[in-house]
Amino acid sequence: MRREGMVSRLADGSWGVGKDFLDRALRYEELQRSRNPVRVAVLSWQRLEDLPQALGATWLDRKLIGKEPDELASIGFGAEVETALRTRRQWLIEQGLAREEGGQVRFVRNMLETLEARELARTAVDISARTGLEHVDVKAGDKIDGVYRRMLTLNSGRFALIERSHEFVLVPWRPVLERARGQLVTGQIGGEGISWSIGIKRGIGR
């Protein structure tokens, strides 16, 4: 507040704040909020209590292998997360995706990819049973074309359902696809994601 000229420090070390200090303090807080607005990031689309035994690559898994910063307190929500992590760790051991070794838990290579693949496989079976369509896997270098139907929120993240005449694919969802809901889209899978276009000419980015 001194840098903003709202208070002054006197020679004896005391502070001159004035009678309207509370009003100026409120203006200072409003100024700080406008300069540094609060940013909210979604850690998981699912409830914490549903994650310890969830199929798929969850936020808990990313924390366990160090993909997420450890910035949680040891009380309150932080304590709840720690309990969920212990339960998840045991679940991963039971699933053969982790093992205890020398007092430490070691996770199998590509654990997140394995978890995601399992969840996508189960989701694809459910969609096939409901729609009669056949699921088709895609990989880097493949071209995707079909009608963008909807977004699926899974434990591993959000995925787009793209339908063709007798088939469907599940690929990572991007917000730009919502512009094309119910429309024909074409995508090319590259190393940094999927480049999408509506129809033939109009591109809508990655």
Residue frames relative to the residue before (quaternion, step in Angstrom):
aa qw qx qy qz dx dy dz
M 1.0000 0.0000 0.0000 0.0000 0.00 0.00 0.00
R 0.5976 0.5560 -0.3682 0.4452 3.58 1.11 -0.59
R 0.6467 0.5206 -0.3271 0.4514 3.59 0.98 -0.80
E 0.6843 0.4575 -0.2765 0.4960 3.57 1.16 -0.57
G 0.5140 -0.6752 0.4014 0.3448 3.59 1.30 0.03
M 0.4770 0.6986 -0.4217 0.3264 3.58 1.22 0.33
V 0.7628 0.1084 -0.0954 0.6303 3.60 1.24 -0.37
S 0.1988 -0.7771 0.5835 0.1269 3.58 -1.24 0.32
R 0.3449 -0.7301 0.5532 0.2045 3.54 -1.09 0.73
L 0.3387 -0.7637 0.5219 0.1724 3.55 -0.79 1.04
A 0.7005 -0.4983 0.3200 0.3982 3.55 -1.30 0.41
D 0.7034 0.4616 -0.2772 0.4639 3.61 1.04 -0.67
G 0.6289 -0.5666 0.3224 0.4237 3.56 1.29 0.17
S 0.5718 0.5743 -0.3951 0.4326 3.60 1.22 -0.12
W 0.4257 -0.7110 0.5096 0.2315 3.54 -1.29 0.22
G 0.2621 -0.7286 0.6107 0.1660 3.52 -1.13 0.75
V 0.0558 -0.8483 0.5263 -0.0143 3.56 -0.40 1.21
G 0.3978 -0.7379 0.4711 0.2744 3.61 1.14 -0.44
K 0.6388 -0.5677 0.3751 0.3592 3.55 -1.27 0.43
D 0.7288 0.4066 -0.2427 0.4946 3.60 1.11 -0.61
F 0.1729 0.8378 -0.5020 0.1276 3.57 1.19 0.62
L 0.6661 0.5153 -0.3212 0.4331 3.61 0.84 -0.90
D 0.6409 0.5083 -0.3295 0.4716 3.59 1.02 -0.75
R 0.6763 0.4808 -0.2939 0.4744 3.57 0.96 -0.84
A 0.6125 0.5370 -0.3478 0.4642 3.59 1.09 -0.66
L 0.6385 0.5163 -0.3220 0.4713 3.58 1.03 -0.79
R 0.6445 0.5061 -0.3233 0.4732 3.61 0.98 -0.81
Y 0.6263 0.5404 -0.3320 0.4532 3.57 1.05 -0.78
E 0.6560 0.5047 -0.3087 0.4686 3.59 0.95 -0.88
E 0.6453 0.5135 -0.3194 0.4667 3.59 0.99 -0.80
L 0.6318 0.5305 -0.3201 0.4657 3.57 1.06 -0.80
Q 0.6608 0.5081 -0.3054 0.4603 3.57 0.97 -0.87
R 0.6498 0.5150 -0.3207 0.4579 3.58 0.99 -0.79
S 0.6591 0.4986 -0.3190 0.4640 3.59 1.02 -0.74
R 0.6760 0.4799 -0.2917 0.4770 3.60 1.09 -0.68
N 0.7988 0.1378 -0.0454 0.5838 3.57 1.03 -0.81
P 0.0905 -0.8314 0.5467 0.0409 3.59 0.37 1.19
V 0.5610 -0.6008 0.4554 0.3418 3.55 -1.20 0.60
R 0.1442 -0.7812 0.6035 0.0688 3.55 -0.92 0.92
V 0.1627 -0.7970 0.5792 0.0530 3.54 -0.80 1.05
A 0.0939 -0.7855 0.6110 0.0301 3.56 -0.86 1.00
V 0.4000 -0.7039 0.5344 0.2428 3.56 -0.95 0.87
L 0.2680 -0.7734 0.5572 0.1396 3.57 -0.64 1.13
S 0.7850 -0.0717 0.0727 0.6110 3.56 1.03 -0.77
W 0.4044 -0.7021 0.5340 0.2416 3.55 -1.06 0.79
Q 0.6806 0.4408 -0.2789 0.5146 3.57 1.28 -0.16
R 0.5986 -0.5674 0.4236 0.3745 3.58 -1.23 0.43
L 0.6106 -0.5801 0.3967 0.3651 3.57 -1.09 0.72
E 0.6806 0.5075 -0.3037 0.4324 3.59 0.90 -0.87
D 0.6611 0.5004 -0.3118 0.4640 3.61 1.23 -0.33
L 0.6062 0.6401 -0.3317 0.3358 3.59 1.22 -0.37
P 0.6045 0.6143 -0.3962 0.3167 3.68 0.83 -0.73
Q 0.7978 0.2007 -0.1200 0.5557 3.63 1.02 -0.64
A 0.3699 0.7495 -0.4716 0.2813 3.57 1.19 0.53
L 0.4292 -0.6550 0.5545 0.2815 3.52 -1.13 0.71
G 0.6629 0.4828 -0.3607 0.4442 3.57 -0.94 0.87
A 0.5534 -0.5890 0.4743 0.3492 3.55 -1.34 0.21
T 0.1046 -0.8434 0.5268 0.0098 3.56 -0.14 1.31
W 0.6915 -0.4375 0.3757 0.4351 3.52 -1.39 0.08
L 0.6087 0.5583 -0.3517 0.4406 3.59 1.06 -0.70
D 0.6495 0.5201 -0.3197 0.4532 3.58 0.99 -0.81
R 0.6492 0.5107 -0.3215 0.4631 3.57 0.98 -0.79
K 0.6398 0.5010 -0.3306 0.4800 3.58 1.07 -0.66
L 0.6472 0.5467 -0.3250 0.4203 3.58 0.94 -0.85
I 0.7583 0.3456 -0.2080 0.5121 3.60 0.97 -0.76
G 0.6043 -0.6298 0.3316 0.3580 3.57 1.26 0.32
K 0.4374 0.7001 -0.4600 0.3271 3.59 1.18 0.42
E 0.7233 0.3402 -0.2140 0.5616 3.59 1.28 -0.28
P 0.5105 -0.6506 0.4555 0.3295 3.65 -0.94 0.79
D 0.3653 -0.7232 0.5461 0.2130 3.56 -1.08 0.77
E 0.2051 0.8067 -0.5190 0.1943 3.58 0.12 1.29
L 0.4669 0.6943 -0.4287 0.3409 3.59 1.17 0.49
A 0.5041 -0.6465 0.4842 0.3058 3.55 -1.11 0.71
S 0.5399 -0.6391 0.4480 0.3153 3.56 -1.27 0.34
I 0.6996 0.3838 -0.2606 0.5434 3.58 1.29 0.05
G 0.7734 0.3562 -0.2358 0.4684 3.57 -1.26 0.15
F 0.8386 -0.0663 0.0845 0.5340 3.54 -0.90 -1.00
G 0.6133 0.5648 -0.3500 0.4270 3.59 1.02 -0.74
A 0.6529 0.5006 -0.3089 0.4772 3.58 1.03 -0.79
E 0.6260 0.5299 -0.3344 0.4643 3.58 1.06 -0.72
V 0.6385 0.5152 -0.3212 0.4730 3.57 1.03 -0.79
E 0.6449 0.5269 -0.3283 0.4458 3.59 0.94 -0.84
T 0.6326 0.5157 -0.3225 0.4794 3.59 1.04 -0.76
A 0.6562 0.5070 -0.3032 0.4695 3.58 0.98 -0.89
L 0.6363 0.5309 -0.3307 0.4516 3.60 1.02 -0.75
R 0.6441 0.5131 -0.3271 0.4636 3.60 0.97 -0.79
T 0.6598 0.4972 -0.3049 0.4738 3.57 0.97 -0.85
R 0.6506 0.5152 -0.3104 0.4636 3.57 0.99 -0.85
R 0.6236 0.5484 -0.3346 0.4454 3.57 0.99 -0.81
Q 0.6692 0.4856 -0.2961 0.4782 3.58 0.94 -0.86
W 0.6279 0.5365 -0.3289 0.4579 3.58 1.04 -0.78
L 0.6509 0.5159 -0.3114 0.4618 3.58 0.97 -0.82
I 0.6197 0.5265 -0.3388 0.4733 3.58 1.07 -0.71
E 0.6643 0.5059 -0.2982 0.4625 3.58 0.95 -0.87
Q 0.6863 0.4731 -0.2705 0.4816 3.57 1.15 -0.64
G 0.5036 -0.6667 0.4142 0.3610 3.60 1.28 -0.05
L 0.5456 0.6273 -0.3890 0.3968 3.59 1.23 0.36
A 0.7608 0.1569 -0.1290 0.6164 3.56 1.32 0.06
R 0.0841 -0.7855 0.6106 0.0559 3.57 -1.25 0.38
E 0.4275 -0.6692 0.5428 0.2735 3.54 -1.22 0.56
E 0.0874 0.7953 -0.5877 0.1202 3.54 -0.81 1.03
G 0.8484 -0.0354 -0.0112 0.5280 3.55 -0.61 1.16
G 0.7101 -0.4559 0.2638 0.4673 3.56 1.01 0.75
Q 0.6919 0.4092 -0.2725 0.5288 3.58 1.27 0.07
V 0.3866 -0.6894 0.5577 0.2535 3.53 -1.26 0.45
R 0.1015 -0.7922 0.6011 0.0295 3.55 -0.78 1.06
F 0.2913 -0.7783 0.5402 0.1326 3.53 -0.90 1.01
V 0.5444 -0.6245 0.4442 0.3411 3.55 -1.09 0.71
R 0.6135 -0.5543 0.4193 0.3748 3.53 -1.24 0.50
N 0.8392 0.1267 -0.1295 0.5128 3.57 -1.08 0.81
M 0.1630 0.8286 -0.5208 0.1253 3.57 1.06 0.72
L 0.6566 0.5159 -0.3263 0.4429 3.61 0.89 -0.87
E 0.6576 0.5079 -0.3094 0.4625 3.57 0.95 -0.86
T 0.6413 0.5253 -0.3201 0.4587 3.58 1.03 -0.80
L 0.6570 0.5086 -0.3042 0.4660 3.57 0.95 -0.89
E 0.6575 0.5046 -0.3096 0.4660 3.57 0.94 -0.88
A 0.6513 0.5214 -0.3191 0.4496 3.59 0.92 -0.88
R 0.6446 0.5204 -0.3266 0.4550 3.60 0.98 -0.77
E 0.6749 0.4876 -0.3037 0.4631 3.57 0.93 -0.87
L 0.6506 0.5113 -0.3180 0.4628 3.58 0.97 -0.82
A 0.6299 0.5361 -0.3358 0.4507 3.58 1.02 -0.78
R 0.6740 0.4798 -0.3011 0.4742 3.58 0.90 -0.87
T 0.6395 0.5240 -0.3227 0.4609 3.57 1.00 -0.83
A 0.6454 0.5271 -0.3160 0.4537 3.57 0.99 -0.85
V 0.6288 0.5273 -0.3339 0.4637 3.59 1.01 -0.79
D 0.6549 0.5151 -0.3103 0.4577 3.58 0.95 -0.87
I 0.6669 0.4943 -0.3021 0.4687 3.59 0.95 -0.88
S 0.6406 0.5295 -0.3240 0.4520 3.58 0.98 -0.84
A 0.6596 0.5115 -0.3063 0.4576 3.57 0.97 -0.89
R 0.7032 0.4746 -0.2599 0.4613 3.56 1.06 -0.76
T 0.7985 0.3236 -0.1421 0.4873 3.59 0.98 -0.84
G 0.4159 -0.7036 0.4774 0.3227 3.59 1.14 -0.52
L 0.5285 0.6243 -0.4092 0.4043 3.59 1.29 0.08
E 0.4121 -0.6972 0.5321 0.2468 3.56 -1.19 0.57
H 0.3818 -0.7228 0.5300 0.2257 3.55 -0.95 0.90
V 0.1281 -0.7810 0.6095 0.0468 3.56 -1.02 0.89
D 0.3493 -0.7250 0.5548 0.2111 3.59 -0.86 0.96
V 0.1393 -0.7705 0.6149 0.0944 3.57 -1.15 0.62
K 0.1196 -0.7863 0.6041 0.0497 3.55 -1.23 0.53
A 0.7283 -0.4110 0.3047 0.4559 3.55 -1.31 0.15
G 0.7603 0.3358 -0.2811 0.4797 3.54 -0.92 0.97
D 0.5852 0.5875 -0.3696 0.4192 3.58 1.25 -0.36
K 0.3192 -0.7020 0.6007 0.2110 3.52 -1.31 0.49
I 0.1872 -0.7812 0.5908 0.0751 3.54 -0.97 0.95
D 0.1238 0.7702 -0.6233 0.0550 3.55 -1.00 0.79
G 0.3651 0.6994 -0.5475 0.2789 3.54 -1.01 0.87
V 0.6072 -0.5428 0.4322 0.3872 3.55 -1.31 -0.19
Y 0.3511 -0.7199 0.5575 0.2183 3.56 -0.82 1.00
R 0.2132 -0.8215 0.5221 0.0841 3.57 -0.49 1.23
R 0.7761 -0.2620 0.2221 0.5289 3.57 0.67 -1.04
M 0.4948 -0.6210 0.5209 0.3135 3.49 -1.41 0.11
L 0.1882 -0.7611 0.6112 0.1086 3.57 -1.07 0.81
T 0.2128 -0.7655 0.5949 0.1218 3.58 -0.84 0.98
L 0.0099 -0.8117 0.5810 -0.0595 3.57 -0.39 1.28
N 0.6768 -0.4642 0.3611 0.4428 3.57 -1.28 0.06
S 0.6834 0.4874 -0.2752 0.4687 3.58 1.13 -0.67
G 0.7258 -0.3536 0.2499 0.5346 3.61 1.23 -0.17
R 0.6078 -0.5450 0.4249 0.3912 3.54 -1.23 -0.42
F 0.0828 -0.8091 0.5818 -0.0070 3.54 -0.92 0.98
A 0.3783 -0.7163 0.5478 0.2094 3.54 -1.19 0.66
L 0.2737 -0.7359 0.5990 0.1575 3.54 -1.04 0.88
I 0.0516 -0.7923 0.6074 -0.0279 3.55 -0.55 1.25
E 0.1542 -0.8173 0.5532 0.0472 3.59 -0.65 1.15
R 0.1282 -0.7237 0.6704 0.1021 3.48 -1.25 0.71
S 0.7951 -0.3343 0.1823 0.4720 3.60 -1.24 -0.04
H 0.8244 0.0533 -0.0050 0.5634 3.60 0.80 -0.97
E 0.7071 0.4224 -0.2255 0.5204 3.58 1.29 0.13
F 0.0770 -0.7642 0.6299 0.1156 3.52 -1.37 0.03
V 0.1835 -0.7525 0.6196 0.1273 3.55 -1.27 0.44
L 0.2399 -0.7303 0.6202 0.1562 3.54 -1.28 0.49
V 0.0616 0.8021 -0.5856 0.1001 3.57 -0.61 1.15
P 0.6623 -0.4981 0.3546 0.4331 3.61 -1.16 0.40
W 0.3947 -0.7331 0.5158 0.2020 3.55 -0.90 1.02
R 0.0767 -0.7602 0.6427 0.0568 3.53 -1.22 0.66
P 0.6134 -0.5899 0.3713 0.3713 3.61 -0.98 0.75
V 0.6123 0.5810 -0.3640 0.3937 3.61 1.01 -0.72
L 0.5821 0.6029 -0.3799 0.3914 3.60 1.15 -0.47
E 0.5684 0.6145 -0.3933 0.3803 3.59 1.12 -0.53
R 0.5742 0.5756 -0.3796 0.4415 3.59 1.18 -0.42
A 0.7628 0.3750 -0.1735 0.4974 3.55 1.18 -0.56
R 0.2649 0.7826 -0.5282 0.1957 3.60 1.15 0.42
G 0.8164 0.1866 -0.1724 0.5186 3.57 -0.80 1.07
Q 0.6569 0.4921 -0.3106 0.4795 3.59 1.28 0.06
L 0.5879 -0.5545 0.4548 0.3742 3.52 -1.34 0.29
V 0.0253 -0.7872 0.6161 -0.0100 3.57 -0.90 0.97
T 0.1687 -0.7555 0.6248 0.1021 3.52 -1.25 0.53
G 0.0063 -0.8173 0.5754 -0.0294 3.55 -0.89 0.92
Q 0.1983 -0.7495 0.6208 0.1166 3.52 -1.20 0.67
I 0.3049 -0.7705 0.5334 0.1698 3.59 -0.63 1.12
G 0.0166 -0.8034 0.5941 -0.0364 3.54 -0.69 1.17
G 0.7398 -0.4213 0.2882 0.4384 3.55 -1.28 -0.11
E 0.7569 0.3565 -0.1992 0.5102 3.60 1.11 -0.56
G 0.7787 -0.2539 0.1591 0.5513 3.59 1.17 0.32
I 0.5830 -0.5640 0.4537 0.3690 3.53 -1.27 -0.46
S 0.2565 -0.7464 0.5976 0.1416 3.56 -0.88 0.99
W 0.1468 -0.8368 0.5266 0.0307 3.54 -0.46 1.26
S 0.0023 0.7636 -0.6448 -0.0352 3.53 -1.29 0.48
I 0.3852 -0.6856 0.5677 0.2437 3.55 -1.20 0.64
G 0.8134 0.0764 -0.0852 0.5704 3.57 -0.72 1.02
I 0.7472 -0.3826 0.2942 0.4570 3.56 -0.83 -1.02
K 0.8201 0.3476 -0.1400 0.4325 3.56 0.81 -1.00
R 0.7634 0.4254 -0.2390 0.4233 3.57 0.79 -0.94
G 0.2434 -0.7980 0.5372 0.1238 3.59 -0.45 1.20
I 0.1522 -0.7906 0.5857 0.0930 3.57 -1.15 0.64
G 0.6619 -0.5800 0.3046 0.3644 3.59 1.09 0.61
R 0.6299 -0.5394 0.4194 0.3694 3.52 -1.37 -0.29
